[in-house]
Amino acid sequence: MIIVIISIDPSTKFLFDIVDSLKSNSIDFELIEIHPNTDSYKSCLDNIANLPENTTILFLGHGQDDQIYGGELLDDFPKQPLVKRNEMGIFKNQNLFLLACDSASLIKSSFRIAKTNKAIGFGPLPTEIEEVKNDKKLANEGITLDTIELFKQAINETVILSLLEYFKDESKDFIFLKDYLNLQLNKRINKAILEDDNRNLADLLFNMKNDMVIY
């Protein structure tokens, strides 16, 4: 069983390309949208808690090293924690893919609580220019809005290709998904350097690959 969970807010809209690609390639999955309201948050958590063991859960949204977030509506409903570090046990005996900032640290620090079968997470994934401005290293490297947009496209491209390859044979261990991601990210890094002559994009993709973990 495959579950895709996506947090609904203006900054995650681009991630629907992943959802649409899975649909267009006839991947059988259930979609859970976390809208910016308390009832939607609760409904999502209830659904997760009632999933059968060995479900593959793909979370697409925002995160920090101690939590993942639900939906947001600018000033009307600021994003709230969906699952905090000490609540990660809700994913027990599941295969978990967290496409969210600093989810690698969340997975590392909570794996004894979560007791997932396997979990894949990432480091910082700057998809908004504000995130670049708040990071001295990225700001000094001259990361622009154009680079951010290319990075968002590259995230979708590599994740989609990796998921489609993995879902061709669901009997494969979840660790193969990380292998596919490494392969696709390496290809995209090479393209950024050799074809696009875009070192900044290549660096963002390299960091994405280098910070990725599986537990």
N, C-alpha and C positions, 0 to 999 in steps of 0.2 A: 504494500500500500504506500502511496506517495501523497504527501500533504505539502502544499505550498502556502506559506503564511506571508502576507505582505502588509506592511504598515502603510496606511493611506495618509500621505501628506504631500505637499507640492514638490518637495525635494526627492521623493522616491518614485515619482511618476515614471522616470526613465526605466525603472526596473520591470515595468510591465512588458517590456520587450521580451524578457525571459519567459514570462507567463504566456505571452502570445506565441512564442516559438515552440514551447512545449505543446500547446494546443494544436498548432498547425502541423506538428509532426506526430500527431495522434498518440501522445503520451497520456496515459490514463492517470489523472490525479484529481484531488479535491482541493479547491482554492478557498482559503480563509482570509478575508480582508479585515484588518483591524482598523475600523473607522474611529475618528476622533470623538468618541463618547464612551462613557463608563460602561454602558451595556455591551458594547462591542468588545471591549477589553475582556469583560467577564465571560462573554460567550466564547471567545477565542480560548481562554484558559480552560473552560469546561470541556471544549472539544479536544484540546491537547490531553487533558487528564483521562479522557475516555478512549484514546486511541489504542488499538491492539499493539502488542509488543512487536518489535522489528519493523515498525513503520519508518519510512524515510521522510524526514521533516526538513524542508527547505525554508529557512527564514530569510526574508529580504527586507531590510530596513536599517534602522540606526541602532547603535550600541555604544557602550563604554566598557571599561575593563571590569565593571561590577554589575552590569545589567544590559538587557535589550529593551527597546522602546516600542510602544504601540503608535497609533496614528496621531496626527497633529493637524490643527487648523489655525495656523498663525496665532493671533492674539486671542482667538475665541476658545481654543482648547490646546494649551501647550502640551507637548508630548509627555507622557507619563511612563514610568517603568512598567513593562509588561511582566518580565521575569527578572528578579534580582538574583545575585549570586547564591544566596542561601535558599533560593526556591528552585534551583536548577534540577532538583530531583524529579520535577514534573516530566523530564525527558528520559527517565530511567528506562533502560532496555530499548532505546530507539537509536536510529542513525540520524545524526543531527548535522546539518549544514547551515552555518550562520554567516550569511553575507552581510556583515555589519562591522563597523569600525571597532577595533580593539577586542573583537570576539575571541581572538587567540588567547589573550590574557584572561578573559572570562572563563574559557574552557579549562585553561591550565589551573586556575585557582579554585575551580569548582568540581573537578572531575571526580573527586571522592564523594561528593554530594550527589552529583548528577547520575553517575553510574550508567552512562550511555554505553551502547555497544561500541560506537565510534562517533567522534565529533570532529568536524573540520571548522576552523576559524581563521580569521585574518587579523592583521595589524591595522594601522590607520589607513583609511581609504578616502582620501580627500576628494569629495564630489561637489563641494561648494567653495566658492572663492573665499568665504569667511574663514574656512578651515585652513586655507593656505596663509591668509593674513595672520592668523593666530599661531602659526608654526614658523619660528624664525628661520629654520633651515630651509623650508620650502619657499618662504618669502624671498630669501637671499638667492635662491636658485632661479628666480624669475619665472615661477609657474604662473601662467596667465589663465584667464577664463577660457580661452580657446583650448589650451592644454587640458584643462579640467573637462571640457566637453568631449575631447578626444579620449580621455581616460575613461569617462563614463561609457562611451561607445565600446571601448576595448574590454572593459569589465563585462559588459553584456555579451560581446562576441565570444570571449574565452569561456565564460561560464556556460553559455548556451551549447557551444560545441562539446564541452566536457560532459555536461549532463546528458546530451543526446547519445554520446558514445557510451556512457555508463549505463543508461537505461536500455540499451540494446540487449543487455543480458543482466537482469537483476539478480541472478544467482552469484554474480561476482561480489567479492568482499568490498565493503565500502571504501577501503583503502585505495582501490583502483580509481575512485573519483579524484583523489588527490594526485595520483599519477597522471591522469588525463589533464588536470588543471596545470600541472607543471609543464607538460608537453605543449599545451596551447599557449601558455604564457611565454615560454621560451620562443615559440614561433612568432608571437606578437612583438616581443622585445626585439628580435632580429629584424622584423619588418620596420619597426620604428626607427632603428638605427640605419639599416642598409638602404631602405626604400624611401622612408619619409624624412630622414635626416633630422629626427626629432629626439634629441638626447633627453630632454626633460620628460617626455612621455615614456621613453624607455626606462628612465630611473624610477618613475612611479610604478610601472609594471614590474620592474625588478624588485622593488620593495614589497609589492603585493605578493609576489612569489616567495620571496625570502622570509617574510613574516608569517606565511601560512603554516598552520600546524594541524596535526591530527592526533587525537588522544583516544 
